[in-house]
Each structure stands twice: as structure tokens, then as C-alpha cells.
Amino acid sequence: MRYEFILNPVAGNGYSVQAMKKIEGILNALGAEYRIHETAFPGQATDIARSLQGNPEISAVIAVGGDGTVTEVAAGLAGGSTAMGIIPAGTGNDFVKSVRIPKDPETAMRFMLDRSARPVDTGTLNDEFFLNVCGTGFDVTVLECADDKKKKYRGLTPYFLGLLQAIRIFEPVDLQISHDGQSADGEYLICSVANGRFIGGGIPICPDANPSDGKLNLVMIRKVPRWKIPFYLPGLMLSRDLSFRITSHLLTESVTIRGKGLRFNIDGEIRRIDEAHFQIHPGSLLLIC
């Protein structure tokens, strides 16, 4: 049996390459068989994972990179019988926090050697796959402001700096939200559709999310005046946003969000979409976690 690694060499400003060298040391010491596939452009990880899907000689296909790489590999394996593993080596590494995969690459590899895969949920936004969290509003502004800072920092730092900048420029989003035959139209600070719990390098946008419960978490935080936003940030960072009086939280299998010129975060990637239909796909990915 063989491990197949899909490595994004630019993830974490090259940290992924260092992590892979350490992983090779572990595998060589064990005499384990493995291959490494390096990606060269966005979307290639999905194509590679799909080409490996269903091969009985493969123990697991392992993503080495950040949340973008993890999502791409998961998109290629979802719906099949081949197990997936994750070596977190990117900037934010948010999804692994929800499924309790160790953040240290060497520890994560040893973790995978001792465990079996179990089914976790995945989602789609229109026709696009996602694994962790999607949303629109303040969090998207933070991601946009943090993007250039990822070249210099890892972890939570670029998102914290982006957050400070976002407070000054953010405007509430006007949304039409429908779920389970109900509507929740209005202006919002944040509207997130979550399978996982964390965004932005560790911000617990939906601390109650369970990636194996067959449900999407819809988190809607109504708008507040700009000067009030900083007063809510400590609660957001400390997993208390679901208890805010301005927050609504519910579980659903599908939800539709409409609005003019909306910018959606899809597992860290920004898309412009006027109408977004979200659907959960229960137990569709086998993950070692």
C-alpha cells in the first residue's frame, strides 16, 4: 500500500516544502512506500486527486498545504472510496481545527499512521465544492484586506491586520435569505454557511459546527453601526458570537442567499455571485481525522 502526497509548493510561503521533507524522513525511517505530486496551478490538485481515486493500491491521498489545497484535494476525492489525509502547511489551516488533526506536520503524519478514515460532510455553493465555511459580509472584507499580508506572515497575524483595516472600510450587505420555507431578509454584518468551525486563521465563526452531522450551520449577524464593530470582536474571537443578541443560528440542509454584487468567501477564495444556493452532502468524504 502506498501514500500519495499532493503538495502545493507555494503554500505557507514555501513552508509546505519544508514540511514535506520532514514527512519524508518519517516515511523513509518506516520503509513506507509513497509518491509526491507537486501542483503548478490552481485546480490541479483536484485533477490529481481524481486520477488517484479508487486505486486499491493507495492507502490515502494526503494534501500538503493550506485550506485551498485541502479543498481542491477533497473535491477530487469526495463521493469515492479513497481515504484523504491532511498535512497542514498553509497560512490559516482552518479546517483541520474542526476535525482535530494536529497542526504540526510531523505530528499530523504520525497521527494518520495510527488512525482509520471516517466519513465527513462536504458542501456545494451552486456548482462549486466547499469543505469548510462560505460566507459574505465583514469576513470577506477581512480576507481581502489580509491577502497581501499573507506574503509576510503565517497563522492569525495577516487576518488580524486585515481585520483592523476592514473595520474602517466595511459596509453592511443587503441580503435575501431563504431556508426551510422561511425568509430572513435584511442588512447583515456577517452571513456564514458553515460545515467547519473556523475562518481567518482560527476565528471561530461557528463554534457549534460539526462536519459529520449532515447539516449546514447558517449564522446570521445583523448589522451594527461601524463604531460598535470593535465591541463585538472579542466575543467573536472567544467563540461567543452565537450568543450575541444580533445573531441568529440554525441548522439546515440547504439555503439560498441573494443580493446584488455579493462577494462570497468559499474556503478562503473570493467569488462574485448574485445568487448562491448551498447544499450539504452528508458523509461524502472519507477523512483520516
N, C-alpha and C positions, 0 to 999 in steps of 0.2 A: 504494500500500500504506500501511496505517495502523497506528500503535501504539495499543493500548487499555490505559490505566492503571487499575488498581483500587486506590484509595487509601483506607487506613484513617486518618482524620484524627486519631485519638487515639493512634496508635501512637507509642511513644517519647515520651510526654507532649507530643505535638504536633510532634516532630522530623520526622515524615513529611511534614507540610505544608511545612516549610522545605525539605526535600529535593526535593519535587515542584516548587517554584518554581525551584530550580537546574536541574532536569532540563528544565523548560520553556524556560529560557534557552538550553540546548544545542540543543534541537529547533527552536526558532524561528530560531536562527542558521543551521541547516542547511536550513530550509524544509520540515521534515518534517511530515507530517500526523499528528495524534494527537487522542485524546479522553480525558477523565478522568472516572472514575466513583467517587464518594465513597460509602463504606459508612456505614450508620447503626445497624446492629445485627449481632450475631453471626450468622454463616451467610450473610449477604447476599453476601459476596464469591464464595461458591460459586455462588449463583444467577446472578450477573452473568457469571461466567466461563463457566458452562454455556450461557448465552444467546449468547455470542460464539463458542463452539466451532464449528469447521468453516467459518467465514466466509472465503472465499478472498481477500477484500479486506484481511484483517488480517495484518500481519507477525508480531506477537506480542502476547500478553496479559501485561502486566507488573504484578506485585504490588509495591505500595509500602507497606511496613510491617514488622512483626516476624514471628516464626515462626508465630504464629497466622494472620495474614493470608496468608502464603505457603502454609500448609497448606490453607486454605479455597480459594484460587485453584487450587491443584494438584488438589484434589478435583473441581473443576468442569471441569478440562481433561484429566484422566487418561483414557486409553483413546481419545483423539481425535487429530486431525492438526494441531491448532493449537499453535504453539510458545508456551512460557512464558518470561518473564524475571523477574528479581528485583532490586528496588532495596532493599537492607537499610536499614531505618529504624525498627527497633523497639528493644526493651530488650536481648535476648540475641543475636539474629541468628545462631543456631547452625547452621542447615542450610547457609547459604552457605559456611561454612568448610570443609565436606566436599566441595563442588563447585567450590571455588576461584573464587568470584565476589568481586570486590573489595568491601571493607566501606564504602568511601567512595561515597556515592550518585552523584556526578558521574563518578567513575572507573568505577563499575559500568555506567552508561549508555553511556559510550564503549566499554567492553568489549563490551556487547551489540551495538553497531552494527557491530562487526568480526567477529562470530562467528555460526556456524550452530548450530541446536539439535541435541542428541543425546539418545538415549533413556536415561532413568534409571528405577530401580525405585521402586515405591511399595508400601505395605502396608495391610493391614486388621487391626483388632482387633475381632473379631466382625463387626459391620456398619459399623464406623466407620473412615474413611480415616485413614492417617497417612503422613507423608513422612520423618520424621527418626528419633526414638527414643521408645519407650514403656518403661515400667518401673514397678516397685513397690519400696518399701523406703526406704532413707535418702534417696535423691534426691527422692522425693515429699515427705518431711518438709521438706527444704531448700526446695523450691519453695513449699510452703505458708507457711513462715516468711518467705520472701523477698517474698511477694506485695505486702504493704503498703509495702515499701521501694522498689518499682518506681516509686512516685509521686514519689519524690525523686531517685532515681539511675538511670543507664543503665549498660550494659555489665555487667561482672562484679561490681561493688560490691554490688548488692542480694542477689545469690546468696551472696557471701562472708559478708555479715552474717547471712543466713538459715542458712548452714552452721554458724556459731558457735552460733546458737540451737538448731539441730537436734541438735547433739551432746548437749545437756542433756536433751532430751525423747524422743529416738528409742527405739523398741522394735523388735527384730527381727521379721520377718514369717515366718510358718509357711506354707510353700508346697508344693503338689503339682505337680511339673513333668513333663510328658511330651513327648518329641520323638523322632522316628525309631524308634519302638518301644521306647524306653528311658524310665526314670523317674529323677528326681533330687529326691526329697522331702527336706525339711529346713527349718531356720531360716536365713534369709539376711539379710545386711546390705543387699545390692542384688541385684536381678534385672532386667536390662535386655534388651529385644529391639530391636536397632538396625539401621536402614538407613543412617543417618548416624553421625557420629563424636562429636558434641559435644552437651552439655546445659548448662543453667545459665550461659549467657553465655560458654562456652568451656571447660568441663570435659570433657576427652577420655575419656568413659566407655568408648568402644570405638575406640581409635586405628587398628585394622586394618580398620574397616568400609569397604566400597566400595559406593556407591549404584548401581553399574552391574553387579554381579556375579551378580545373580539369586538372592542368598542373604540370609537374616536372620542376624544375629550374636546369639547367645544368650550373655550374660555373667552368670555367677552368682558372687557373692562371699558366702561363708559368714559367719555371724555371728561377732563377736568381743565380748569384754566392752567396755562403754561406755568405760572408761578407755583402751582400746587404739585406739579410732577415730582420735584425732588423729594417731597414729603412721603411719596409712595414708594420710592426706590428702595429704601432699606427693607420694607416689608416684602417687596418683590425678591430681593436678594436672599431673604431669610425664609423663603417658602411660605409666605403668608398672603400671597396675592389672592388666593381663593376665598379668603375671609374678608376681603375688602367689601364695604357696602356698595361699591360701584362695580363689583364683579358678579357675573353670572357664570355658572359652571354646570355642564350637563354631559351625559354620555349619550352617544348616538351612533348609528351605523352609517349615516350619510348626512351631508349638509351642503347647502348651496349658498354662496356668497356672491352678491352682485354689487358693482359700483363702477363709476366712470374713471378710467385711467388708474386702476389699482395696481400697486406693486406688491407682489407676493414673495415671501421667503419660502423656498422649497428646499428644505435641508441645507440652508446656507446659500443657495443660489437664488438670485432675484429675477423674477419674470413679471412682465406687464400683462395683466389679464383683467378683462371686464366682468367675466362670469366664471366662477370656479366651482366645480362640483366635486366634492370629496366623498370617497367610498373606502370603507375598511375591507381588508381581505384577511380573514382570520386564519392564523396558523399556516400562512403560505410560505414561510421561510424557515429552514432548519438551521439554527444558530447554536454554536458552542458557547454557552453562557451560563 
